């Protein structure tokens, strides 16, 4: 069984002064918080719910993705 540590996690400032944390490989796996740590903590709960849904449906979580920074 995969864990949150098996995935690339992105945490960035959002437009409204909060922070968003998400896993690019898993659609819908994102959370917000007032601080980066709060967003990361909320992401743990979201990941666990999504993981449970996948298990109930007999599906495997997707593979991680590699992020590429395309700064010019």
N, C-alpha and C positions, 0 to 999 in steps of 0.2 A: 504494500500500500504506500502511495506517495504521501509526502508531507509537505508542508509549506516551504521548508528549507530546500526542497527539490526544485523550486521555481524561482525565476528571476522576479524580484519585486521592485516596483518603481514607486517612489514617494516624491511628490512635487507640490509646490504651492498651487492653490486653486485661485480663481479670479476673485473670490470673495473674502480673502484673508484666511481661509482655512487650508488644510492639506488633504490631498487625495492620495491614497495608496491603492495600487492595483497590480494584478498579475496579468501581463499581456497575453499569456498563453491560454487563459481561461476566461471566456466571455462572461461578463457579468460579475466577475470577482473584483470588486472595488469597494472602498470604504472611505469615509471622510472623518476628520478630527480637527480640533483646534490647534494641535501640535503634530509634528511628524510621529512622535511616539503614540499618541492617541489614535492616529489614523492606522498605524501598524497594528495596534492592539485590536481595533475594530476589524481589520482585515483578517485576523486569525479566526474570528467568529464567522465571518462570511465564508472563508475557505472551508471551515468545518461543515457549514450547512450545505455548500455546493458539493463537497466530497460525499456527504451522506446521500444527497439526491442522486449522484452518479451511481453509488453503490446500490441504492434501492432500484434503480433502473437497469442494473447489471452492466453498466458501462465503466470503462476505465477513464481516468482523467487523462487529458491530452499531454503530449510531450511538451517540455519547456521550449521556449523560443529564444533565439539569440538576438539581442538588440544591437542595432548598428547605428552609430552616430554619424549622420551625414552633414556635417558642418562644412560650409564652403568658405 
